[in-house]
């Protein structure tokens, strides 16, 4: 059996910078949760913003399956990074984060989130929508073929982040 970490490159300034950019510029991502009844994985697309401290946040409806799953088990993953318009999608960088989802103050993040997602004005104040903070525990940066890095919350330098709006 091979060592799973043997394919990882040393995390350096360039990989940290790329991971930070991918997170701060993300406006949507794939959220992975565990379904409570079946314990099967479930992935859905969600809007992604960044809180003032740089942590990712998402505005989700309480009637959605993934919100119910997060209430049962707050462990989740978030994949950000778009495939470019040209070339093989697997050559484009992407960042997978392992997170713990926690409800947070929707009103406190309203102006920032709506600056990042102007169309969310249509539903932001709906009573069934809540804001979830995705507290980053660890991450994996795939910078394209042969460029994989283990990323920590510290590598993302979330404490001093400002969202790329």
Secondary structure by P-SEA (a helix, b strand, c coil): ccccccccccccaaaaaaaaaaaaaccbbbbbbbcccccbbbbbbbbbbbcccccbbbbbbcccaaaaaaaacccbbbbbbbbccccccccbbbbbbbbbbbbcccccaaaaaaaaccccccccccccbbbbbbccccccccccccbbbbbcccccccccccccc
